[in-house]
Amino acid sequence: MQTKKKYIFFDIDGTLTSHTKRDFISESTLQAIDQLKAKGHFVSLATGRSVFLAKEVAPRVNINNLVCEGGNGLIINGELHSYEPLDQEKVITIIEKCEEVGLSWAISNEDSPVVLTKDKSFVEHMTKVPFITRIEYDETYDFRNETSARRVFIENKPEVIQSINEIKEIGLMVYHGSLFGLVEPDDKYKGIKKMVEFLGGQEEDIIVFGDGMNDIKMFEKAAFSVAMGNAEEELKKLASYITDDADSDGIYNACRHLQLID
């Protein structure tokens, strides 16, 4: 019997890719994706990554649909469908408050690994951040004139960050240990819903896979959610189903269990 078409969205890091080896994708995951598409299901990535970082992974799994930028960017059939910018007033307020409390900061205002800052301490402390290849330091840079900020890098001091409400309103992820926090959108489901509606699908046919804290909103809202075995415990509590971890054929085994593939 033909399975009803599903709209399936995969987080990247720790879900589609290994949770122990960055960007490693198992053969079983590739097989599962090929079989899902052969069965007529719609397959997409759903990631907090910027467009350029998401596009590094997409060709390796032969997926050309992406919900990226934490739900703010949509790529359909390889073409940019839409991008929703951050609230620039909130970004400016966040940086003003960072300066008030002495948090180092930088802005990403384009789809690239380049960041801008007038904060010399950011240059001194953040040179080993893996997502950044060039820091443009300009002591005259006026962030209050910024109109295209896509994310804000800030020094990770949790007790101080908690005092800045505008950060909570946008979203925060902490990467690379305790070195820095990344103020970026964290509602992937917003983009998922928009994509499925554009394609003429129904929300009841959405299935999401994830492992991290920035997957919480899509797990709370999706009709069906699959947590990887290596997922955060808080996310597992929200999951419709918990599969094996990303390094133990988790995606393939879940797709078999859900009878999405043979």
N, C-alpha and C positions, 0 to 999 in steps of 0.2 A: 504493500500500500504506500502511495506517495505521501511523505510527510508534508504537512502544511508549511508553506514558506515562512521562515523565521528571519528576523533581522538581528544579527549576532555581532556584538561589539566586544573587542578585546583590548584591555589595557596592554601596554607594552612591557615596561620594566617589571620583572618578577612574575609576569603572567605569560605573555607571548614569548618573552625571553627568559633565560635562566635567572634564578635569584642568587646564584653564586658566581656566574661568569657574565660580565656585562655584554649585552647584545648577542649572546649565543642563543641560537634557535635550534631546538631538537628536530630530528628527522620526523618524529611522530607528529609534532605540531604542524610541520609543513604538509604531511599527508592528510591530517585532519582538515586543514584549510582547503586543500584541493578537493577533498571529498564533499565538504560542505557546499562549495560552489557547484560541483557536479550535480548535487542533489537539488540545486535551484535556490539555495538559501542566499541571502544577502550578507556579505561579510565586510566589516569595517574595523579600523583601529579606533580606540577611544583613549586619548592620552592627554596628559598635562603638558607634554612636550610642545615646543614651538614648531611651526610648520617645517622649518629646515631640518630639525632633528627627527621629526616624525618621518619625513621623506627619506631619511637614511635607512630606515627599517622597512618601510612599505614595499619597495621593489624586491626585497629578499624573501618576502612571503607572498609576492604576487597579489597584493591588495592595493587598490587605487582609490579607496574611499577612506577618509580620515575625519574623525572628530578630534580636533587638536586644540592647542591653546586653552586647555581646561574647559572645553565646551564653547569657546568663543570663535573658533575657526572651523569651517566646513570645507572639505575637498571632496568632490563627487566626480567619479570617473577621471581622476587625475587633474581636475581643474578646480581652482579656488572658487567656491560657490558663494561664500560670505565670510566676513570677519567683523566681529563686534569689538571695538576698542574698549579699553578700560575707561572708567570714569576719571578723567584727567584732574578734576578738582580734588578727588580723594587722593590721587597719587601725589599731588603737590602738598596736600595736608600731611600725608604720611612722612614725606621727606622733611618737611618743616619740623615735625615732631621728633624725627630721628636726630636732627641737628640739635634740637633742644636738650635731648637726653644723652647725646654723644654716641649714637649708633652710626657706624660706617655704612655707606650706601652707594649704590650705582644704579643707573637706569639702562634698560634695554629698550630702544625705541625703533628698532627695525628687526626684520626676520633674519638675524645673523648672530654669531657668537661675540659680537662687539658690544661693549657697554661703555657708558659715559659717566663721568663723575668729576666733581670738584673737590672730593674728599681724599686727601693724600693718604690717610690711614687705610682706606679701602685698597689703594694701590699696593700698600706695604703688606697687607695681611691676606689679600684674596688672590694672589698670583697663581695659586695652585688649584683653583676651582676648575674642575674638568670641563664645564660647559662654556668657559670663557677662553678665547684665544687672544683677544686684544682688549686692553683697557685703555680708553682714550681719556687721559687726564687733562682737564682744562680748568684752571683756578677761576676763570671768568665765566664759566658755564652757569647760566641762570635757569635752573630747573623750573622756575615759576613761569617761564615762557614755553615750557614743553607742551606739545599738542599730540604726540603720538607714542607715549610710553606704553609698552606692552607688558612689562613686568619690572619689579624693583628688587634688587639684591640688597639685603640688609644683614648686618652683623647679628649673629644669633645669640641674643641674651634674652631667654624666655620671659624672665620676670619683668623686663622692660617692654618687650614686644606686647605683652598682655595689656599694657596700659594704653595702647594705640588702637582705638575702636575701629578706625577705618581699615586697618589690616584685616580684621575679622570680617568686615563687610565685603572684601574682595576675595580673600582666601590666602592661606599660607602653607607652604610646604618646606620642610627642612631636609636638605640633602647633604651628602658628604660629611657625615658625622655631625658635629655641632658647630661647624665652621660658619655657616651662613643660612639665612632663611630666604625664601623666594616668595615674594608677594605676587600671586598670580591667580587667575580664576580657578575654581575647584568644583564647578558644577557641570561635569561632563554630560549629565542627563539632559541638560538644556539643549546642548547641541545634538544629542542623539534623537530627542523628540522632534526637533526641527528637521533633521535629516529624514527620518522615517515619514513624517507628514509630507515632506516635499516629494518623496518617492511613492506616496499613495498607500503606505502601509498602516497598520494598526498598532497602537501601543501594546496591546495584549500579546503581540507576537515578538516582542523585544526580549532578547537574552543578553545579559552582560556578564563578562568574566573580569575578575580583578583580584588584587592582593593588598592594596595599600589604603592609607587614610584618605587619599584624594579620590578614592572610589566610593566613599560612603554615600554621597548624595545620589549617585546612580544606583546603588544597591537599595537605598530607601525608596526609590521611585520606580524602578524597573519591574516589569511583570514577573520576571524570573532572573535570578542572579546566581552565579557560580563563583565561589571563593576557592582560590588555589590552596593547597595544603600548607603552603608557606605564607599564607595571608595573615595579616594582623588579626588578633583575636577579636577585636571590636568589629571588624568587618565580617568575620565568620558568623558572628551572632545574628547578622542581618541576612545572611545568605539563604537562598532557597535550597542550595545543594553545595556540599564541600567535596572537592575532588582531590586527587593526589597533587603533590607539589609540582612546580614548573620543571624540575629536573627529573621527574618520574612519570612522564607522559600524562601529566594532569589534564591538558586540553583534550588530547586524543581520547583518554578514558572517559572524560565527562561527555564528550560528544557521542561516544558509543553508548554510555549509560542512558542518555536522553534520547537515544534512537534517532539522532540527527544524521548519523552515518552508519554504514554497515560494519 
